[in-house]
Amino acid sequence: MGKKDFAVTLKAHPSKEKKPEGKKSMKEAAGLKKRLVEIYTRLYEEYGFQKCFLNHESAFQLLVATILSAQCTDNTVNIVTEELFRHFSTPEEFAKAELSQIEHLVHKCGYYRAKARHIKEASIKICGEFDGRLPSTMEELITLPGVGRKTANVVLADAFGLPGLPVDTHVIRLSNLIGLVKTQDPVKIEEILCNAFPEERKGELGELSHLLIIHGRKCCVARRPACERCVIKELCRNCLCKEKKEKHHVPETKIP
């Protein structure tokens, strides 16, 4: 199929006649699934496979790095964890460490007191309740201090290779801008996109998140999206709305 086959149809005057809610929902779900798969395909062709942006050598190290990444750039986290993991790298080592020492080592990541406390408390719980092994289910991961659904999904997808869709600020912004969702709630976005993604490809949800993030950094930047070179512009409501406005724009005529 050509790119035009997947273009989003924008109706200037939607029909006033209501369609049966059930049929409408099924049609919309099928359309969303088709668009989402095509978006994934195009972004993958453009950027290729994207490995986890946070450096780690174990699932536990990724947990620590993801806790530190809140309100902090991945580059800064990678610089900090390079030194941090020289001192402590396992749940047992972090559990025994002085809190002040962890705070000192993660200071550059911001909110260092809360982050250091969460890392130490999570380590203690892993040692005490999970025999020193990081759990591999959403239900168990979110019981750890400082771990929400986003962090748990990062660990599930990038450390354990399990289905998981981390929803960060880029994913929230792009999924709304493209027109995949109409909510800022990360839990609802996760649910909508996960339900729309093919069942047999759920293991690629983590990669979907990576591709949306890299696209948000390299092309669809917040302040000035580069729609003219976007590989998914035919699938993006924002791009199509912008093109429609430009097409019907009548330049002002200056009166001499």
C-alpha positions as CSV (number, residue, x, y, z in Angstrom):
1,M,0.0,0.0,0.0
2,G,1.1,3.6,-0.6
3,K,1.4,6.2,2.0
4,K,-1.8,7.8,0.9
5,D,-3.7,4.7,1.8
6,F,-3.0,5.3,5.4
7,A,-3.7,9.1,5.4
8,V,-6.0,10.3,8.2
9,T,-9.3,11.6,6.8
10,L,-10.3,15.0,8.2
11,K,-14.0,15.8,7.8
12,A,-14.9,19.5,7.8
13,H,-18.6,18.8,8.4
14,P,-19.2,15.5,10.2
15,S,-22.5,13.9,9.6
16,K,-25.2,14.7,12.2
17,E,-26.6,11.2,11.9
18,K,-25.5,9.1,14.8
19,K,-24.0,5.7,14.0
20,P,-24.6,2.7,16.3
21,E,-22.1,3.0,19.1
22,G,-21.0,-0.6,19.0
23,K,-20.2,-0.5,15.2
24,K,-18.5,2.9,15.5
25,S,-16.3,1.7,18.3
26,M,-15.2,-1.4,16.4
27,K,-14.5,0.7,13.3
28,E,-12.5,3.2,15.3
29,A,-10.5,0.5,17.0
30,A,-9.7,-1.2,13.7
31,G,-8.6,2.2,12.3
32,L,-6.4,3.0,15.3
33,K,-4.8,-0.4,15.1
34,K,-4.0,0.0,11.5
35,R,-2.5,3.5,12.0
36,L,-0.5,2.5,15.0
37,V,1.1,-0.5,13.2
38,E,1.9,1.8,10.2
39,I,3.4,4.4,12.5
40,Y,5.6,1.8,14.2
41,T,6.7,0.4,10.8
42,R,7.7,3.9,9.4
43,L,9.5,5.0,12.5
44,Y,11.4,1.7,12.7
45,E,12.4,2.1,9.0
46,E,13.6,5.6,9.8
47,Y,15.5,5.1,13.0
48,G,16.1,1.4,13.2
49,F,16.2,-0.6,16.5
50,Q,16.6,1.6,19.5
51,K,18.2,0.1,22.6
52,C,17.4,1.4,26.1
53,F,18.6,4.9,26.6
54,L,19.8,4.2,30.1
55,N,23.1,2.3,30.5
56,H,22.8,-0.8,32.7
57,E,24.2,-4.3,33.2
58,S,21.3,-5.9,35.1
59,A,17.6,-5.5,35.6
60,F,18.2,-4.0,39.1
61,Q,20.7,-1.4,37.7
62,L,18.0,-0.4,35.2
63,L,15.5,0.0,38.0
64,V,18.0,2.3,39.8
65,A,18.7,4.3,36.6
66,T,15.0,4.7,35.9
67,I,14.3,6.0,39.4
68,L,17.0,8.5,38.9
69,S,15.7,9.6,35.5
70,A,12.7,11.4,36.8
71,Q,13.0,15.1,35.9
72,C,16.5,14.4,34.7
73,T,18.1,13.8,31.3
74,D,19.3,10.3,30.2
75,N,22.8,11.6,29.6
76,T,23.1,12.9,33.2
77,V,21.8,9.7,34.6
78,N,24.3,7.7,32.6
79,I,27.1,9.9,33.8
80,V,25.9,9.5,37.4
81,T,25.3,5.7,37.3
82,E,28.8,5.1,35.8
83,E,30.3,6.3,39.1
84,L,27.4,5.0,41.3
85,F,27.6,1.4,40.1
86,R,31.3,1.4,40.8
87,H,30.4,1.7,44.5
88,F,27.1,-0.2,44.6
89,S,25.6,-2.5,42.0
90,T,23.4,-5.0,43.7
91,P,20.3,-4.8,46.0
92,E,22.4,-6.2,48.9
93,E,25.1,-3.5,48.4
94,F,22.5,-0.6,48.2
95,A,20.6,-2.0,51.2
96,K,23.7,-1.9,53.4
97,A,25.0,1.5,52.1
98,E,24.8,4.7,54.1
99,L,21.9,6.8,52.8
100,S,24.2,9.9,52.9
101,Q,26.7,8.2,50.6
102,I,24.0,7.3,48.0
103,E,22.7,10.9,48.2
104,H,26.1,12.3,47.5
105,L,26.6,10.0,44.5
106,V,23.2,10.8,42.9
107,H,23.2,14.5,43.8
108,K,23.4,15.7,40.1
109,C,20.2,13.9,39.2
110,G,18.0,16.3,41.2
111,Y,15.6,15.4,44.0
112,Y,18.5,13.4,45.3
113,R,17.2,12.9,48.8
114,A,13.9,11.3,47.7
115,K,15.6,9.3,44.9
116,A,18.3,8.0,47.2
117,R,15.8,7.0,49.8
118,H,13.6,5.2,47.3
119,I,16.6,3.3,45.9
120,K,17.7,2.2,49.4
121,E,14.2,1.3,50.6
122,A,13.5,-0.6,47.3
123,S,16.8,-2.5,47.8
124,I,15.9,-3.5,51.3
125,K,12.5,-4.7,50.2
126,I,14.0,-6.7,47.3
127,C,16.4,-8.4,49.7
128,G,13.7,-9.0,52.4
129,E,10.7,-10.0,50.4
130,F,12.1,-11.2,47.0
131,D,15.2,-13.0,48.1
132,G,17.5,-10.4,46.5
133,R,16.0,-10.8,43.0
134,L,14.1,-8.1,41.2
135,P,10.5,-9.2,40.6
136,S,9.4,-9.5,37.0
137,T,5.7,-8.6,37.2
138,M,3.9,-5.3,37.1
139,E,2.0,-6.1,40.3
140,E,5.1,-6.8,42.3
141,L,7.3,-4.1,40.8
142,I,4.9,-1.3,41.7
143,T,5.0,-2.4,45.4
144,L,8.7,-1.2,45.5
145,P,9.3,2.4,46.9
146,G,9.6,4.9,44.1
147,V,8.4,2.6,41.4
148,G,5.3,3.5,39.3
149,R,3.9,2.1,36.1
150,K,6.4,3.9,33.9
151,T,9.4,2.6,35.8
152,A,8.0,-0.9,36.0
153,N,7.3,-0.9,32.2
154,V,10.8,0.2,31.5
155,V,12.2,-2.7,33.5
156,L,9.7,-5.2,32.0
157,A,10.4,-4.2,28.4
158,D,14.1,-3.4,28.5
159,A,15.4,-5.8,31.2
160,F,13.1,-8.8,31.0
161,G,11.9,-8.6,27.4
162,L,8.3,-8.7,28.5
163,P,5.4,-6.6,27.2
164,G,5.5,-3.1,28.6
165,L,4.9,0.4,27.3
166,P,6.7,3.1,29.2
167,V,4.8,6.4,28.8
168,D,7.0,9.4,29.3
169,T,6.5,13.1,28.3
170,H,7.4,12.4,24.7
171,V,5.0,9.5,24.4
172,I,2.2,11.6,26.0
173,R,2.9,14.6,23.7
174,L,3.3,12.7,20.5
175,S,0.3,10.3,21.0
176,N,-1.9,13.3,21.5
177,L,-0.4,15.4,18.7
178,I,-0.7,12.5,16.2
179,G,-4.3,11.9,17.3
180,L,-3.9,8.5,18.7
181,V,-5.4,9.6,22.1
182,K,-7.1,12.6,23.6
183,T,-5.9,12.4,27.2
184,Q,-2.8,13.5,29.2
185,D,-3.3,10.6,31.7
186,P,-0.3,8.2,31.2
187,V,-2.2,5.2,32.5
188,K,-5.1,5.7,30.0
189,I,-2.6,6.3,27.2
190,E,-0.8,3.0,28.1
191,E,-4.1,1.2,28.1
192,I,-5.3,2.7,24.7
193,L,-2.0,2.0,22.9
194,C,-1.6,-1.5,24.4
195,N,-5.1,-2.5,23.4
196,A,-4.6,-1.1,19.9
197,F,-1.3,-2.9,19.3
198,P,-1.6,-6.4,17.8
199,E,-1.7,-9.2,20.3
200,E,1.0,-11.2,18.6
201,R,3.4,-8.2,18.7
202,K,2.9,-7.1,22.3
203,G,6.6,-7.8,22.9
204,E,7.4,-4.8,20.7
205,L,5.6,-2.3,22.9
206,G,8.8,-1.2,24.5
207,E,10.3,-0.5,21.1
208,L,7.2,1.5,20.2
209,S,7.9,3.7,23.2
210,H,11.6,4.1,22.2
211,L,10.7,5.0,18.6
212,L,8.2,7.7,19.7
213,I,10.8,9.1,22.1
214,I,13.5,9.3,19.5
215,H,11.1,10.8,17.0
216,G,10.1,13.4,19.5
217,R,13.8,14.3,20.1
218,K,14.9,14.3,16.4
219,C,11.9,15.5,14.4
220,C,8.7,16.2,16.3
221,V,10.3,18.6,18.8
222,A,8.0,20.4,21.2
223,R,8.6,24.0,20.2
224,R,8.8,23.5,16.4
225,P,7.8,20.1,14.9
226,A,9.6,19.5,11.6
227,C,6.4,18.4,9.8
228,E,7.9,18.9,6.3
229,R,10.4,16.0,6.9
230,C,8.2,13.8,9.1
231,V,7.9,10.2,7.9
232,I,4.5,9.8,9.5
233,K,2.9,13.1,8.5
234,E,0.1,11.4,6.5
235,L,-0.9,9.7,9.7
236,C,-0.7,12.7,12.0
237,R,-3.7,14.8,12.6
238,N,-1.6,17.8,13.6
239,C,0.3,17.7,10.2
240,L,-2.8,17.3,8.2
241,C,-4.6,20.1,10.0
242,K,-1.6,22.4,9.4
243,E,-1.5,21.5,5.7
244,K,-5.2,22.1,5.4
245,K,-5.0,25.6,7.0
246,E,-2.0,26.5,4.8
247,K,-3.9,25.3,1.7
248,H,-6.9,27.4,2.4
249,H,-5.0,30.4,3.7
250,V,-5.6,33.6,1.6
251,P,-2.6,36.0,1.9
252,E,-3.5,39.5,2.9
253,T,-3.5,42.1,0.1
254,K,-1.7,45.3,1.0
255,I,-3.5,48.4,-0.2
256,P,-1.1,50.9,-1.6
